[in-house]
Structures are given as structure tokens and as C-alpha cells.
């Protein structure tokens, strides 16, 4: 599951054409946190997953669609 979340975060960031730093700023977190999520060292909390989903929606994207395109079914990132 941690791998799926790391793939999802990376896929979202790439879909938004953002650097880790830009995504971190957008989410109000540190670059290190985005890096740890993408590398699977840590998993976003439930609140962070909701924030990620809200960020995607603000940009007209669906977390579920990104998960499908990135090859995993991690659809439980929304509340």
C-alpha cells in the first residue's frame, strides 16, 4: 500500500507538471515530506490524503483517475 501511495503522489505531481518543491508549497508541507512519500519511506496521513485529493480537484483532476492511469487502484485516498 505504501508503494501505491508513493506512485500516486508521484503521478499526481507529474500530471500537474510540478517539482517536489512546488507540490510541497501547494500542500503546505516540506519538500522532504513529499520526497519521503514518493520514495515510500512514509505514507501520507488520512488528513494529508484528503489534502492531496483536494489539491487534485482544484486542478480539475481526480485522484481515482490518476491512480488508474499510474497502474494502481489506490482509490481510498479520499474521504
Buried (B, 14 or more C-beta within 10 A) or exposed (E): EEEBBBBBBBBBBEBBEBEBEBBBBBBEBEBEBBBBBBEBEBBBEEEBBBBBBBBBEEEEBBBBEBBBEBEBEBBBBBE
